[in-house]
Amino acid sequence: MTTRPTGSCEAKRLHRGKTWCTVWRITRTDGEVFRFTDHDKTLSHGGEDYSPLLSPVAGTETRESGMKELSQSMGGVLSADAITQEDLLAGRFDNAIVEIGIVDWRAPWIQSVRSSKRWIQNVRLDGQAFDAQTEGLTVFLHAPVAGPSGGVWSPSCPYKLGQAIVAGKGCGKDISADVKTGIVVDTVSDDRQVWTATAGSWGFSYADDYFKDGEATFTSGDNDGFTVPLIRSRNGTREFTAFIPTPFPVVAGDTFTVKPGCDGQKATCVSKWNNLVQFGGDPFVPGSSQILEPPL
């Protein structure tokens, strides 16, 4: 395992120069782009402006031999016009692409000395400070290989309901008619997990728990853009219960989109979705209890 910057000729030259700084270009999965630098003034590099990040902290870059991950932590202080607590808690920076370059702040228009691309894997908050752990491309090559779509052998289906079929693998069920948009929150029983929809926005008739294992995505309010899995839906009372709390309280007037899900069981695939031909589970694989049974 090796770490940077220690030892390389390039690193020594950077330390001697005293005029080098780091630039970060962050592209979130929703397409929003943020550009920062650890220099104390805004830099124009590659035709784009990079703003100073409050109290920037860049951890040691760690590389391991072979195809193991390249990792580095980066962090700073939250600010209202850049990286906010709301965005971090809502997971909007998860899996964001981070392009890192080292430039001379005296001549930032010149191509960066060294550049790399990483992905944000997790973010930790400590008061007003944040720390993001980034990983290199090889992190995506380390999924275990098993089952029809990679991962582990399981009696339940690994596909997400509605997932497109690629090379014969995927759910392929069209659920567009069951995706309901523009639903408005009426009353709130638990300000982060249980709420009801207004009668005017929920003019549908579904069996209770039809949207269980599905998800609700908020389209306005403090939780705008945040998606929570659902564990209960009641048609008569128009009540929805989330599996995990939302980052911020749900309030009357918030809007959300709801879509059904699937528990991955063969019986559900047959009775509810009539989609057995694309069932991706392995219901006949023996479980751990059978494996551990002593021979007769």
Summary of the structure (lengths in Angstrom):
residues: 296
radius of gyration: 24.1
end to end distance: 49.4
largest distance: 78.7
contacts: 816
relative contact order: 0.12
helix: 12%
strand: 35%
